Amino acid sequence: MQTSGKLQEEQHQRELQRLGNKLRELERDKNLLVATLRQEGLLSQYKKSRAAAIHSSAALREDEELARPLPHSQASKAGGQAYNKGSLAEVLDELQALSAAVIGDQEEADTNREEESE
């Protein structure tokens, strides 16, 4: 029984590492996209689209959770899976928060540059 828990923990750690690598890769791609948009003068349009996407994503997630409640018998069986899904959901929430923070920092930097140029 103890080895099963250890295996699950190792699997969880590998999944977290994989997600961390994916997060860094996505951040790198996003930074390249933002730099390109800024260069082309399309950054404000991107920010509006991104905010709308985050809002609709959160709404869809809430709708899915409300539409699929687990029966009591399945809820007790899914205890281990809920831990993994919960962890993934937390990572995704952190990713969205980081993205929003980066966009906010970029908006602040853009505003400061505009004020300095005036």
C-alpha positions in Angstrom: 0.0 0.0 0.0 2.8 2.3 0.9 4.5 1.8 -2.5 1.3 2.7 -4.3 1.2 6.1 -2.5 4.9 6.6 -3.3 4.3 5.8 -7.0 1.4 8.2 -7.1 3.5 10.9 -5.5 6.3 10.3 -8.0 3.8 10.4 -10.9 2.3 13.6 -9.4 5.8 15.2 -9.2 6.6 14.2 -12.8 3.3 15.7 -13.9 4.0 18.9 -12.1 7.5 19.1 -13.7 6.0 18.5 -17.1 3.4 21.2 -16.5 6.1 23.6 -15.2 8.1 23.0 -18.4 5.0 23.6 -20.5 4.3 26.8 -18.6 7.7 28.1 -19.3 7.4 27.2 -23.0 4.0 28.9 -23.2 5.3 32.0 -21.4 8.2 32.2 -23.9 5.8 31.9 -26.8 3.5 34.5 -25.3 6.3 37.0 -24.8 7.3 36.6 -28.4 3.7 37.2 -29.4 3.3 40.2 -27.2 6.6 41.7 -28.6 5.3 41.1 -32.1 2.0 42.7 -31.3 3.6 45.7 -29.7 5.9 46.1 -32.7 2.9 46.0 -35.1 0.8 48.3 -32.8 -1.9 45.7 -32.1 -1.2 45.2 -28.4 -4.5 46.8 -27.1 -6.5 44.6 -29.5 -4.7 41.5 -28.1 -5.4 42.6 -24.5 -9.1 42.9 -25.2 -9.3 39.5 -26.9 -7.3 37.9 -24.0 -9.5 39.4 -21.3 -12.6 38.1 -23.2 -11.0 34.6 -23.5 -10.2 34.4 -19.8 -13.7 35.5 -18.9 -15.4 32.9 -21.2 -13.0 30.2 -20.1 -13.9 30.7 -16.5 -17.6 30.7 -17.4 -17.3 27.5 -19.3 -15.5 25.8 -16.5 -18.2 26.8 -14.0 -20.9 25.5 -16.4 -19.1 22.2 -16.8 -18.8 21.8 -13.0 -22.5 22.5 -12.5 -23.6 20.2 -15.3 -21.7 17.1 -14.1 -22.2 16.5 -10.4 -20.9 13.1 -9.3 -23.3 10.7 -7.6 -22.4 9.9 -4.0 -21.1 6.4 -4.9 -18.8 7.7 -7.6 -17.6 10.6 -5.5 -16.0 8.3 -3.0 -14.3 6.2 -5.7 -12.9 9.3 -7.4 -11.1 10.6 -4.3 -7.6 10.0 -5.7 -8.5 11.4 -9.1 -9.9 14.5 -7.6 -6.5 15.3 -6.0 -4.8 15.2 -9.4 -7.6 17.1 -11.2 -7.6 19.7 -8.3 -3.8 20.1 -8.7 -4.1 20.6 -12.4 -6.9 23.1 -11.9 -4.8 25.0 -9.5 -1.9 25.1 -12.0 -4.2 26.3 -14.7 -5.6 29.0 -12.3 -2.0 30.1 -11.5 -1.2 30.2 -15.2 -4.2 32.5 -15.8 -3.2 34.7 -12.9 0.4 35.0 -14.1 -0.8 35.8 -17.6 -3.1 38.6 -16.2 -0.2 39.9 -14.1 2.1 40.0 -17.0 -0.4 41.8 -19.1 -1.0 44.2 -16.3 2.7 44.8 -16.0 3.0 45.4 -19.7 0.1 47.9 -19.6 1.8 49.8 -16.8 5.1 49.8 -18.6 3.3 51.0 -21.8 1.6 53.8 -19.8 4.9 54.9 -18.3 6.6 55.0 -21.7 3.7 57.1 -23.1 3.9 59.5 -20.1 7.7 59.8 -20.5 7.4 60.6 -24.2 4.9 63.4 -23.6 
